[in-house]
């Protein structure tokens, strides 16, 4: 597991419905250099499976994925 030393960007996608959180992440991560870590907060329950599929299809690394009540938190490293 990759240790998260710092977060380069935090995206608050709470209360956005699918595909909103993924589209927001996709538009913002493109402006970051490789190796950057992005934290995404979401409440759309589809985000949990969407972020796994998105990382696989884009080649970005899902560092951590957790759920706390309704809130889903994902840490992604741009590759």
PDB file with SEQRES, HELIX, SHEET and CRYST1 records, atoms N, CA, C and O in Angstrom:
SEQRES   1 A   79  UNK UNK UNK UNK UNK UNK UNK UNK UNK UNK UNK UNK UNK          
SEQRES   2 A   79  UNK UNK UNK UNK UNK UNK UNK UNK UNK UNK UNK UNK UNK          
SEQRES   3 A   79  UNK UNK UNK UNK UNK UNK UNK UNK UNK UNK UNK UNK UNK          
SEQRES   4 A   79  UNK UNK UNK UNK UNK UNK UNK UNK UNK UNK UNK UNK UNK          
SEQRES   5 A   79  UNK UNK UNK UNK UNK UNK UNK UNK UNK UNK UNK UNK UNK          
SEQRES   6 A   79  UNK UNK UNK UNK UNK UNK UNK UNK UNK UNK UNK UNK UNK          
SEQRES   7 A   79  UNK                                                          
HELIX    1 AA1 UNK A   20  UNK A   29  1                                  10    
HELIX    2 AA2 UNK A   47  UNK A   58  1                                  12    
SHEET    1 AA1 4 UNK A   9  UNK A  13  0                                        
SHEET    2 AA1 4 UNK A  37  UNK A  42  1                                        
SHEET    3 AA1 4 UNK A  71  UNK A  77 -1                                        
SHEET    4 AA1 4 UNK A  61  UNK A  68 -1                                        
CRYST1    1.000    1.000    1.000  90.00  90.00  90.00 P 1           1          
ATOM      1  N   UNK A   1       0.834  -1.184   0.000  1.00  0.00           N  
ATOM      2  CA  UNK A   1       0.000   0.000   0.000  1.00  0.00           C  
ATOM      3  C   UNK A   1       0.880   1.250   0.000  1.00  0.00           C  
ATOM      4  O   UNK A   1       1.898   1.297   0.690  1.00  0.00           O  
ATOM      5  N   UNK A   2       0.491   2.244  -0.764  1.00  0.00           N  
ATOM      6  CA  UNK A   2       1.217   3.499  -0.863  1.00  0.00           C  
ATOM      7  C   UNK A   2       0.875   4.380   0.334  1.00  0.00           C  
ATOM      8  O   UNK A   2      -0.294   4.541   0.687  1.00  0.00           O  
ATOM      9  N   UNK A   3       1.899   4.940   0.947  1.00  0.00           N  
ATOM     10  CA  UNK A   3       1.669   5.853   2.075  1.00  0.00           C  
ATOM     11  C   UNK A   3       1.349   7.240   1.520  1.00  0.00           C  
ATOM     12  O   UNK A   3       2.033   7.734   0.623  1.00  0.00           O  
ATOM     13  N   UNK A   4       0.309   7.856   2.060  1.00  0.00           N  
ATOM     14  CA  UNK A   4      -0.098   9.176   1.600  1.00  0.00           C  
ATOM     15  C   UNK A   4       0.628  10.219   2.439  1.00  0.00           C  
ATOM     16  O   UNK A   4       0.309  10.415   3.612  1.00  0.00           O  
ATOM     17  N   UNK A   5       1.605  10.885   1.831  1.00  0.00           N  
ATOM     18  CA  UNK A   5       2.366  11.909   2.537  1.00  0.00           C  
ATOM     19  C   UNK A   5       1.699  13.269   2.453  1.00  0.00           C  
ATOM     20  O   UNK A   5       1.690  14.028   3.421  1.00  0.00           O  
ATOM     21  N   UNK A   6       1.136  13.574   1.281  1.00  0.00           N  
ATOM     22  CA  UNK A   6       0.437  14.841   1.137  1.00  0.00           C  
ATOM     23  C   UNK A   6      -0.638  14.705   0.072  1.00  0.00           C  
ATOM     24  O   UNK A   6      -0.555  13.872  -0.830  1.00  0.00           O  
ATOM     25  N   UNK A   7      -1.636  15.543   0.207  1.00  0.00           N  
ATOM     26  CA  UNK A   7      -2.727  15.568  -0.761  1.00  0.00           C  
ATOM     27  C   UNK A   7      -2.549  16.838  -1.585  1.00  0.00           C  
ATOM     28  O   UNK A   7      -2.452  17.937  -1.039  1.00  0.00           O  
ATOM     29  N   UNK A   8      -2.508  16.676  -2.903  1.00  0.00           N  
ATOM     30  CA  UNK A   8      -2.299  17.815  -3.792  1.00  0.00           C  
ATOM     31  C   UNK A   8      -3.597  18.542  -4.125  1.00  0.00           C  
ATOM     32  O   UNK A   8      -3.587  19.734  -4.430  1.00  0.00           O  
ATOM     33  N   UNK A   9      -4.710  17.822  -4.066  1.00  0.00           N  
ATOM     34  CA  UNK A   9      -6.002  18.432  -4.365  1.00  0.00           C  
ATOM     35  C   UNK A   9      -7.101  17.648  -3.668  1.00  0.00           C  
ATOM     36  O   UNK A   9      -7.049  16.420  -3.598  1.00  0.00           O  
ATOM     37  N   UNK A  10      -8.099  18.360  -3.151  1.00  0.00           N  
ATOM     38  CA  UNK A  10      -9.273  17.711  -2.584  1.00  0.00           C  
ATOM     39  C   UNK A  10     -10.483  18.146  -3.397  1.00  0.00           C  
ATOM     40  O   UNK A  10     -10.683  19.334  -3.649  1.00  0.00           O  
ATOM     41  N   UNK A  11     -11.283  17.176  -3.799  1.00  0.00           N  
ATOM     42  CA  UNK A  11     -12.487  17.437  -4.581  1.00  0.00           C  
ATOM     43  C   UNK A  11     -13.699  17.040  -3.756  1.00  0.00           C  
ATOM     44  O   UNK A  11     -13.832  15.894  -3.328  1.00  0.00           O  
ATOM     45  N   UNK A  12     -14.573  18.002  -3.545  1.00  0.00           N  
ATOM     46  CA  UNK A  12     -15.809  17.744  -2.813  1.00  0.00           C  
ATOM     47  C   UNK A  12     -16.916  17.478  -3.835  1.00  0.00           C  
ATOM     48  O   UNK A  12     -17.478  18.407  -4.415  1.00  0.00           O  
ATOM     49  N   UNK A  13     -17.216  16.206  -4.041  1.00  0.00           N  
ATOM     50  CA  UNK A  13     -18.247  15.804  -5.000  1.00  0.00           C  
ATOM     51  C   UNK A  13     -19.488  15.281  -4.270  1.00  0.00           C  
ATOM     52  O   UNK A  13     -20.326  14.596  -4.857  1.00  0.00           O  
ATOM     53  N   UNK A  14     -19.589  15.615  -2.986  1.00  0.00           N  
ATOM     54  CA  UNK A  14     -20.751  15.190  -2.220  1.00  0.00           C  
ATOM     55  C   UNK A  14     -22.004  15.834  -2.803  1.00  0.00           C  
ATOM     56  O   UNK A  14     -21.988  16.975  -3.262  1.00  0.00           O  
ATOM     57  N   UNK A  15     -23.078  15.070  -2.768  1.00  0.00           N  
ATOM     58  CA  UNK A  15     -24.387  15.497  -3.269  1.00  0.00           C  
ATOM     59  C   UNK A  15     -24.460  15.611  -4.787  1.00  0.00           C  
ATOM     60  O   UNK A  15     -25.456  16.104  -5.316  1.00  0.00           O  
ATOM     61  N   UNK A  16     -23.419  15.161  -5.503  1.00  0.00           N  
ATOM     62  CA  UNK A  16     -23.490  15.060  -6.962  1.00  0.00           C  
ATOM     63  C   UNK A  16     -23.883  13.633  -7.309  1.00  0.00           C  
ATOM     64  O   UNK A  16     -23.394  12.682  -6.700  1.00  0.00           O  
ATOM     65  N   UNK A  17     -24.760  13.488  -8.281  1.00  0.00           N  
ATOM     66  CA  UNK A  17     -25.168  12.159  -8.721  1.00  0.00           C  
ATOM     67  C   UNK A  17     -24.298  11.694  -9.877  1.00  0.00           C  
ATOM     68  O   UNK A  17     -23.682  12.502 -10.572  1.00  0.00           O  
ATOM     69  N   UNK A  18     -24.257  10.400 -10.071  1.00  0.00           N  
ATOM     70  CA  UNK A  18     -23.523   9.766 -11.154  1.00  0.00           C  
ATOM     71  C   UNK A  18     -23.955  10.388 -12.485  1.00  0.00           C  
ATOM     72  O   UNK A  18     -25.155  10.548 -12.707  1.00  0.00           O  
ATOM     73  N   UNK A  19     -23.052  10.733 -13.351  1.00  0.00           N  
ATOM     74  CA  UNK A  19     -21.597  10.559 -13.346  1.00  0.00           C  
ATOM     75  C   UNK A  19     -20.834  11.772 -12.825  1.00  0.00           C  
ATOM     76  O   UNK A  19     -19.634  11.891 -13.069  1.00  0.00           O  
ATOM     77  N   UNK A  20     -21.507  12.672 -12.115  1.00  0.00           N  
ATOM     78  CA  UNK A  20     -20.904  13.920 -11.648  1.00  0.00           C  
ATOM     79  C   UNK A  20     -19.563  13.793 -10.947  1.00  0.00           C  
ATOM     80  O   UNK A  20     -18.620  14.482 -11.334  1.00  0.00           O  
ATOM     81  N   UNK A  21     -19.430  12.932  -9.919  1.00  0.00           N  
ATOM     82  CA  UNK A  21     -18.137  12.835  -9.229  1.00  0.00           C  
ATOM     83  C   UNK A  21     -16.984  12.416 -10.142  1.00  0.00           C  
ATOM     84  O   UNK A  21     -15.882  12.950 -10.028  1.00  0.00           O  
ATOM     85  N   UNK A  22     -17.225  11.479 -11.033  1.00  0.00           N  
ATOM     86  CA  UNK A  22     -16.175  11.019 -11.951  1.00  0.00           C  
ATOM     87  C   UNK A  22     -15.827  12.111 -12.956  1.00  0.00           C  
ATOM     88  O   UNK A  22     -14.653  12.332 -13.250  1.00  0.00           O  
ATOM     89  N   UNK A  23     -16.837  12.792 -13.482  1.00  0.00           N  
ATOM     90  CA  UNK A  23     -16.577  13.870 -14.443  1.00  0.00           C  
ATOM     91  C   UNK A  23     -15.787  15.008 -13.802  1.00  0.00           C  
ATOM     92  O   UNK A  23     -14.884  15.568 -14.423  1.00  0.00           O  
ATOM     93  N   UNK A  24     -16.125  15.346 -12.572  1.00  0.00           N  
ATOM     94  CA  UNK A  24     -15.409  16.397 -11.856  1.00  0.00           C  
ATOM     95  C   UNK A  24     -13.955  15.990 -11.614  1.00  0.00           C  
ATOM     96  O   UNK A  24     -13.041  16.782 -11.848  1.00  0.00           O  
ATOM     97  N   UNK A  25     -13.742  14.775 -11.154  1.00  0.00           N  
ATOM     98  CA  UNK A  25     -12.388  14.266 -10.948  1.00  0.00           C  
ATOM     99  C   UNK A  25     -11.606  14.261 -12.250  1.00  0.00           C  
ATOM    100  O   UNK A  25     -10.463  14.718 -12.296  1.00  0.00           O  
ATOM    101  N   UNK A  26     -12.213  13.752 -13.293  1.00  0.00           N  
ATOM    102  CA  UNK A  26     -11.547  13.638 -14.588  1.00  0.00           C  
ATOM    103  C   UNK A  26     -11.098  15.001 -15.111  1.00  0.00           C  
ATOM    104  O   UNK A  26      -9.996  15.126 -15.647  1.00  0.00           O  
ATOM    105  N   UNK A  27     -11.939  16.017 -14.961  1.00  0.00           N  
ATOM    106  CA  UNK A  27     -11.581  17.347 -15.463  1.00  0.00           C  
ATOM    107  C   UNK A  27     -10.477  17.990 -14.636  1.00  0.00           C  
ATOM    108  O   UNK A  27      -9.664  18.738 -15.181  1.00  0.00           O  
ATOM    109  N   UNK A  28     -10.427  17.723 -13.350  1.00  0.00           N  
ATOM    110  CA  UNK A  28      -9.443  18.369 -12.482  1.00  0.00           C  
ATOM    111  C   UNK A  28      -8.099  17.642 -12.440  1.00  0.00           C  
ATOM    112  O   UNK A  28      -7.061  18.289 -12.302  1.00  0.00           O  
ATOM    113  N   UNK A  29      -8.096  16.331 -12.553  1.00  0.00           N  
ATOM    114  CA  UNK A  29      -6.843  15.579 -12.437  1.00  0.00           C  
ATOM    115  C   UNK A  29      -5.943  15.791 -13.656  1.00  0.00           C  
ATOM    116  O   UNK A  29      -4.724  15.640 -13.569  1.00  0.00           O  
ATOM    117  N   UNK A  30      -6.548  16.140 -14.787  1.00  0.00           N  
ATOM    118  CA  UNK A  30      -5.770  16.362 -16.012  1.00  0.00           C  
ATOM    119  C   UNK A  30      -4.771  17.492 -15.872  1.00  0.00           C  
ATOM    120  O   UNK A  30      -3.747  17.488 -16.556  1.00  0.00           O  
ATOM    121  N   UNK A  31      -5.035  18.467 -15.002  1.00  0.00           N  
ATOM    122  CA  UNK A  31      -4.157  19.626 -14.831  1.00  0.00           C  
ATOM    123  C   UNK A  31      -3.016  19.373 -13.848  1.00  0.00           C  
ATOM    124  O   UNK A  31      -2.172  20.246 -13.643  1.00  0.00           O  
ATOM    125  N   UNK A  32      -2.983  18.196 -13.243  1.00  0.00           N  
ATOM    126  CA  UNK A  32      -1.963  17.891 -12.228  1.00  0.00           C  
ATOM    127  C   UNK A  32      -0.835  17.064 -12.823  1.00  0.00           C  
ATOM    128  O   UNK A  32      -1.057  16.300 -13.763  1.00  0.00           O  
ATOM    129  N   UNK A  33       0.384  17.209 -12.283  1.00  0.00           N  
ATOM    130  CA  UNK A  33       1.497  16.373 -12.756  1.00  0.00           C  
ATOM    131  C   UNK A  33       1.363  14.936 -12.236  1.00  0.00           C  
ATOM    132  O   UNK A  33       0.689  14.686 -11.237  1.00  0.00           O  
ATOM    133  N   UNK A  34       2.009  14.010 -12.923  1.00  0.00           N  
ATOM    134  CA  UNK A  34       2.030  12.615 -12.479  1.00  0.00           C  
ATOM    135  C   UNK A  34       2.603  12.542 -11.071  1.00  0.00           C  
ATOM    136  O   UNK A  34       3.525  13.280 -10.723  1.00  0.00           O  
ATOM    137  N   UNK A  35       2.044  11.643 -10.265  1.00  0.00           N  
ATOM    138  CA  UNK A  35       2.468  11.482  -8.887  1.00  0.00           C  
ATOM    139  C   UNK A  35       1.616  12.285  -7.917  1.00  0.00           C  
ATOM    140  O   UNK A  35       1.726  12.104  -6.705  1.00  0.00           O  
ATOM    141  N   UNK A  36       0.772  13.169  -8.430  1.00  0.00           N  
ATOM    142  CA  UNK A  36      -0.104  13.966  -7.569  1.00  0.00           C  
ATOM    143  C   UNK A  36      -1.169  13.080  -6.943  1.00  0.00           C  
ATOM    144  O   UNK A  36      -1.640  12.124  -7.560  1.00  0.00           O  
ATOM    145  N   UNK A  37      -1.544  13.408  -5.711  1.00  0.00           N  
ATOM    146  CA  UNK A  37      -2.574  12.658  -4.998  1.00  0.00           C  
ATOM    147  C   UNK A  37      -3.815  13.532  -4.855  1.00  0.00           C  
ATOM    148  O   UNK A  37      -3.742  14.682  -4.420  1.00  0.00           O  
ATOM    149  N   UNK A  38      -4.950  12.962  -5.229  1.00  0.00           N  
ATOM    150  CA  UNK A  38      -6.228  13.650  -5.161  1.00  0.00           C  
ATOM    151  C   UNK A  38      -7.135  12.898  -4.187  1.00  0.00           C  
ATOM    152  O   UNK A  38      -7.262  11.675  -4.251  1.00  0.00           O  
ATOM    153  N   UNK A  39      -7.758  13.651  -3.292  1.00  0.00           N  
ATOM    154  CA  UNK A  39      -8.745  13.100  -2.373  1.00  0.00           C  
ATOM    155  C   UNK A  39     -10.120  13.496  -2.898  1.00  0.00           C  
ATOM    156  O   UNK A  39     -10.372  14.668  -3.177  1.00  0.00           O  
ATOM    157  N   UNK A  40     -10.996  12.523  -3.030  1.00  0.00           N  
ATOM    158  CA  UNK A  40     -12.353  12.791  -3.509  1.00  0.00           C  
ATOM    159  C   UNK A  40     -13.357  12.362  -2.450  1.00  0.00           C  
ATOM    160  O   UNK A  40     -13.309  11.238  -1.951  1.00  0.00           O  
ATOM    161  N   UNK A  41     -14.269  13.274  -2.111  1.00  0.00           N  
ATOM    162  CA  UNK A  41     -15.364  12.989  -1.191  1.00  0.00           C  
ATOM    163  C   UNK A  41     -16.636  12.883  -2.021  1.00  0.00           C  
ATOM    164  O   UNK A  41     -16.931  13.776  -2.817  1.00  0.00           O  
ATOM    165  N   UNK A  42     -17.386  11.810  -1.847  1.00  0.00           N  
ATOM    166  CA  UNK A  42     -18.615  11.614  -2.615  1.00  0.00           C  
ATOM    167  C   UNK A  42     -19.672  10.953  -1.745  1.00  0.00           C  
ATOM    168  O   UNK A  42     -19.359  10.261  -0.776  1.00  0.00           O  
ATOM    169  N   UNK A  43     -20.922  11.177  -2.105  1.00  0.00           N  
ATOM    170  CA  UNK A  43     -22.026  10.528  -1.395  1.00  0.00           C  
ATOM    171  C   UNK A  43     -22.853   9.645  -2.328  1.00  0.00           C  
ATOM    172  O   UNK A  43     -23.693   8.874  -1.863  1.00  0.00           O  
ATOM    173  N   UNK A  44     -22.625   9.748  -3.641  1.00  0.00           N  
ATOM    174  CA  UNK A  44     -23.332   8.890  -4.589  1.00  0.00           C  
ATOM    175  C   UNK A  44     -22.798   7.463  -4.438  1.00  0.00           C  
ATOM    176  O   UNK A  44     -21.609   7.218  -4.647  1.00  0.00           O  
ATOM    177  N   UNK A  45     -23.660   6.540  -4.083  1.00  0.00           N  
ATOM    178  CA  UNK A  45     -23.229   5.171  -3.780  1.00  0.00           C  
ATOM    179  C   UNK A  45     -22.623   4.459  -4.986  1.00  0.00           C  
ATOM    180  O   UNK A  45     -21.865   3.505  -4.814  1.00  0.00           O  
ATOM    181  N   UNK A  46     -22.941   4.899  -6.192  1.00  0.00           N  
ATOM    182  CA  UNK A  46     -22.342   4.305  -7.392  1.00  0.00           C  
ATOM    183  C   UNK A  46     -20.868   4.686  -7.522  1.00  0.00           C  
ATOM    184  O   UNK A  46     -20.121   4.024  -8.241  1.00  0.00           O  
ATOM    185  N   UNK A  47     -20.446   5.741  -6.837  1.00  0.00           N  
ATOM    186  CA  UNK A  47     -19.061   6.198  -6.933  1.00  0.00           C  
ATOM    187  C   UNK A  47     -18.070   5.130  -6.506  1.00  0.00           C  
ATOM    188  O   UNK A  47     -16.971   5.041  -7.053  1.00  0.00           O  
ATOM    189  N   UNK A  48     -18.453   4.327  -5.538  1.00  0.00           N  
ATOM    190  CA  UNK A  48     -17.555   3.278  -5.021  1.00  0.00           C  
ATOM    191  C   UNK A  48     -17.096   2.331  -6.129  1.00  0.00           C  
ATOM    192  O   UNK A  48     -15.905   2.038  -6.241  1.00  0.00           O  
ATOM    193  N   UNK A  49     -18.018   1.858  -6.932  1.00  0.00           N  
ATOM    194  CA  UNK A  49     -17.635   0.963  -8.043  1.00  0.00           C  
ATOM    195  C   UNK A  49     -17.129   1.761  -9.243  1.00  0.00           C  
ATOM    196  O   UNK A  49     -16.257   1.296  -9.977  1.00  0.00           O  
ATOM    197  N   UNK A  50     -17.678   2.969  -9.445  1.00  0.00           N  
ATOM    198  CA  UNK A  50     -17.249   3.803 -10.576  1.00  0.00           C  
ATOM    199  C   UNK A  50     -15.776   4.179 -10.482  1.00  0.00           C  
ATOM    200  O   UNK A  50     -15.072   4.156 -11.492  1.00  0.00           O  
ATOM    201  N   UNK A  51     -15.293   4.528  -9.280  1.00  0.00           N  
ATOM    202  CA  UNK A  51     -13.909   4.972  -9.149  1.00  0.00           C  
ATOM    203  C   UNK A  51     -12.936   3.823  -9.396  1.00  0.00           C  
ATOM    204  O   UNK A  51     -11.852   4.036  -9.939  1.00  0.00           O  
ATOM    205  N   UNK A  52     -13.308   2.628  -9.008  1.00  0.00           N  
ATOM    206  CA  UNK A  52     -12.467   1.452  -9.270  1.00  0.00           C  
ATOM    207  C   UNK A  52     -12.352   1.245 -10.780  1.00  0.00           C  
ATOM    208  O   UNK A  52     -11.253   1.055 -11.301  1.00  0.00           O  
ATOM    209  N   UNK A  53     -13.481   1.281 -11.477  1.00  0.00           N  
ATOM    210  CA  UNK A  53     -13.484   1.091 -12.933  1.00  0.00           C  
ATOM    211  C   UNK A  53     -12.759   2.235 -13.635  1.00  0.00           C  
ATOM    212  O   UNK A  53     -12.026   2.002 -14.596  1.00  0.00           O  
ATOM    213  N   UNK A  54     -12.952   3.464 -13.170  1.00  0.00           N  
ATOM    214  CA  UNK A  54     -12.322   4.626 -13.787  1.00  0.00           C  
ATOM    215  C   UNK A  54     -10.797   4.537 -13.668  1.00  0.00           C  
ATOM    216  O   UNK A  54     -10.079   4.806 -14.631  1.00  0.00           O  
ATOM    217  N   UNK A  55     -10.310   4.161 -12.489  1.00  0.00           N  
ATOM    218  CA  UNK A  55      -8.865   4.032 -12.300  1.00  0.00           C  
ATOM    219  C   UNK A  55      -8.280   2.954 -13.211  1.00  0.00           C  
ATOM    220  O   UNK A  55      -7.213   3.140 -13.797  1.00  0.00           O  
ATOM    221  N   UNK A  56      -8.976   1.838 -13.326  1.00  0.00           N  
ATOM    222  CA  UNK A  56      -8.502   0.763 -14.217  1.00  0.00           C  
ATOM    223  C   UNK A  56      -8.459   1.234 -15.661  1.00  0.00           C  
ATOM    224  O   UNK A  56      -7.502   0.941 -16.378  1.00  0.00           O  
ATOM    225  N   UNK A  57      -9.481   1.960 -16.098  1.00  0.00           N  
ATOM    226  CA  UNK A  57      -9.546   2.370 -17.501  1.00  0.00           C  
ATOM    227  C   UNK A  57      -8.609   3.531 -17.829  1.00  0.00           C  
ATOM    228  O   UNK A  57      -8.206   3.681 -18.983  1.00  0.00           O  
ATOM    229  N   UNK A  58      -8.251   4.363 -16.833  1.00  0.00           N  
ATOM    230  CA  UNK A  58      -7.383   5.517 -17.098  1.00  0.00           C  
ATOM    231  C   UNK A  58      -5.929   5.267 -16.732  1.00  0.00           C  
ATOM    232  O   UNK A  58      -5.049   6.031 -17.129  1.00  0.00           O  
ATOM    233  N   UNK A  59      -5.666   4.197 -15.971  1.00  0.00           N  
ATOM    234  CA  UNK A  59      -4.300   3.912 -15.560  1.00  0.00           C  
ATOM    235  C   UNK A  59      -3.868   4.661 -14.313  1.00  0.00           C  
ATOM    236  O   UNK A  59      -2.706   4.577 -13.913  1.00  0.00           O  
ATOM    237  N   UNK A  60      -4.784   5.392 -13.693  1.00  0.00           N  
ATOM    238  CA  UNK A  60      -4.471   6.058 -12.430  1.00  0.00           C  
ATOM    239  C   UNK A  60      -4.557   5.039 -11.295  1.00  0.00           C  
ATOM    240  O   UNK A  60      -5.213   4.006 -11.426  1.00  0.00           O  
ATOM    241  N   UNK A  61      -3.885   5.341 -10.177  1.00  0.00           N  
ATOM    242  CA  UNK A  61      -3.792   4.366  -9.086  1.00  0.00           C  
ATOM    243  C   UNK A  61      -4.745   4.732  -7.948  1.00  0.00           C  
ATOM    244  O   UNK A  61      -4.685   5.830  -7.395  1.00  0.00           O  
ATOM    245  N   UNK A  62      -5.614   3.798  -7.618  1.00  0.00           N  
ATOM    246  CA  UNK A  62      -6.487   3.962  -6.458  1.00  0.00           C  
ATOM    247  C   UNK A  62      -5.688   3.554  -5.232  1.00  0.00           C  
ATOM    248  O   UNK A  62      -5.400   2.373  -5.037  1.00  0.00           O  
ATOM    249  N   UNK A  63      -5.330   4.529  -4.406  1.00  0.00           N  
ATOM    250  CA  UNK A  63      -4.493   4.274  -3.237  1.00  0.00           C  
ATOM    251  C   UNK A  63      -5.335   3.738  -2.085  1.00  0.00           C  
ATOM    252  O   UNK A  63      -4.958   2.780  -1.411  1.00  0.00           O  
ATOM    253  N   UNK A  64      -6.481   4.375  -1.878  1.00  0.00           N  
ATOM    254  CA  UNK A  64      -7.325   3.997  -0.746  1.00  0.00           C  
ATOM    255  C   UNK A  64      -8.776   4.333  -1.060  1.00  0.00           C  
ATOM    256  O   UNK A  64      -9.067   5.345  -1.696  1.00  0.00           O  
ATOM    257  N   UNK A  65      -9.671   3.482  -0.611  1.00  0.00           N  
ATOM    258  CA  UNK A  65     -11.107   3.698  -0.780  1.00  0.00           C  
ATOM    259  C   UNK A  65     -11.779   3.285   0.520  1.00  0.00           C  
ATOM    260  O   UNK A  65     -11.625   2.153   0.980  1.00  0.00           O  
ATOM    261  N   UNK A  66     -12.527   4.214   1.109  1.00  0.00           N  
ATOM    262  CA  UNK A  66     -13.197   3.901   2.367  1.00  0.00           C  
ATOM    263  C   UNK A  66     -14.586   4.515   2.375  1.00  0.00           C  
ATOM    264  O   UNK A  66     -14.906   5.408   1.592  1.00  0.00           O  
ATOM    265  N   UNK A  67     -15.398   4.001   3.291  1.00  0.00           N  
ATOM    266  CA  UNK A  67     -16.772   4.460   3.413  1.00  0.00           C  
ATOM    267  C   UNK A  67     -17.053   4.729   4.882  1.00  0.00           C  
ATOM    268  O   UNK A  67     -16.744   3.914   5.751  1.00  0.00           O  
ATOM    269  N   UNK A  68     -17.645   5.887   5.141  1.00  0.00           N  
ATOM    270  CA  UNK A  68     -18.004   6.265   6.497  1.00  0.00           C  
ATOM    271  C   UNK A  68     -19.456   6.740   6.458  1.00  0.00           C  
ATOM    272  O   UNK A  68     -19.732   7.890   6.118  1.00  0.00           O  
ATOM    273  N   UNK A  69     -20.369   5.853   6.807  1.00  0.00           N  
ATOM    274  CA  UNK A  69     -21.789   6.184   6.664  1.00  0.00           C  
ATOM    275  C   UNK A  69     -22.132   6.313   5.193  1.00  0.00           C  
ATOM    276  O   UNK A  69     -21.905   5.384   4.418  1.00  0.00           O  
ATOM    277  N   UNK A  70     -22.677   7.452   4.802  1.00  0.00           N  
ATOM    278  CA  UNK A  70     -23.016   7.698   3.394  1.00  0.00           C  
ATOM    279  C   UNK A  70     -21.822   8.193   2.595  1.00  0.00           C  
ATOM    280  O   UNK A  70     -21.830   8.132   1.366  1.00  0.00           O  
ATOM    281  N   UNK A  71     -20.797   8.681   3.281  1.00  0.00           N  
ATOM    282  CA  UNK A  71     -19.685   9.332   2.590  1.00  0.00           C  
ATOM    283  C   UNK A  71     -18.619   8.325   2.150  1.00  0.00           C  
ATOM    284  O   UNK A  71     -18.195   7.456   2.912  1.00  0.00           O  
ATOM    285  N   UNK A  72     -18.210   8.479   0.902  1.00  0.00           N  
ATOM    286  CA  UNK A  72     -17.153   7.648   0.320  1.00  0.00           C  
ATOM    287  C   UNK A  72     -15.940   8.551   0.115  1.00  0.00           C  
ATOM    288  O   UNK A  72     -16.054   9.660  -0.407  1.00  0.00           O  
ATOM    289  N   UNK A  73     -14.781   8.057   0.533  1.00  0.00           N  
ATOM    290  CA  UNK A  73     -13.540   8.822   0.383  1.00  0.00           C  
ATOM    291  C   UNK A  73     -12.572   7.983  -0.454  1.00  0.00           C  
ATOM    292  O   UNK A  73     -12.308   6.820  -0.151  1.00  0.00           O  
ATOM    293  N   UNK A  74     -12.053   8.603  -1.512  1.00  0.00           N  
ATOM    294  CA  UNK A  74     -11.102   7.913  -2.372  1.00  0.00           C  
ATOM    295  C   UNK A  74      -9.837   8.763  -2.509  1.00  0.00           C  
ATOM    296  O   UNK A  74      -9.903   9.986  -2.636  1.00  0.00           O  
ATOM    297  N   UNK A  75      -8.689   8.092  -2.481  1.00  0.00           N  
ATOM    298  CA  UNK A  75      -7.403   8.729  -2.732  1.00  0.00           C  
ATOM    299  C   UNK A  75      -6.850   8.137  -4.018  1.00  0.00           C  
ATOM    300  O   UNK A  75      -6.681   6.923  -4.133  1.00  0.00           O  
ATOM    301  N   UNK A  76      -6.572   8.997  -4.975  1.00  0.00           N  
ATOM    302  CA  UNK A  76      -6.119   8.546  -6.292  1.00  0.00           C  
ATOM    303  C   UNK A  76      -4.782   9.216  -6.589  1.00  0.00           C  
ATOM    304  O   UNK A  76      -4.609  10.412  -6.355  1.00  0.00           O  
ATOM    305  N   UNK A  77      -3.839   8.433  -7.107  1.00  0.00           N  
ATOM    306  CA  UNK A  77      -2.568   8.991  -7.552  1.00  0.00           C  
ATOM    307  C   UNK A  77      -2.573   9.048  -9.074  1.00  0.00           C  
ATOM    308  O   UNK A  77      -2.814   8.046  -9.747  1.00  0.00           O  
ATOM    309  N   UNK A  78      -2.305  10.231  -9.601  1.00  0.00           N  
ATOM    310  CA  UNK A  78      -2.257  10.377 -11.061  1.00  0.00           C  
ATOM    311  C   UNK A  78      -1.016   9.662 -11.570  1.00  0.00           C  
ATOM    312  O   UNK A  78       0.080   9.849 -11.042  1.00  0.00           O  
ATOM    313  N   UNK A  79      -1.194   8.852 -12.584  1.00  0.00           N  
ATOM    314  CA  UNK A  79      -0.084   8.098 -13.187  1.00  0.00           C  
ATOM    315  C   UNK A  79       0.198   8.611 -14.577  1.00  0.00           C  
ATOM    316  O   UNK A  79       1.096   8.107 -15.251  1.00  0.00           O  
TER     317      UNK A  79                                                      
END                                                                             
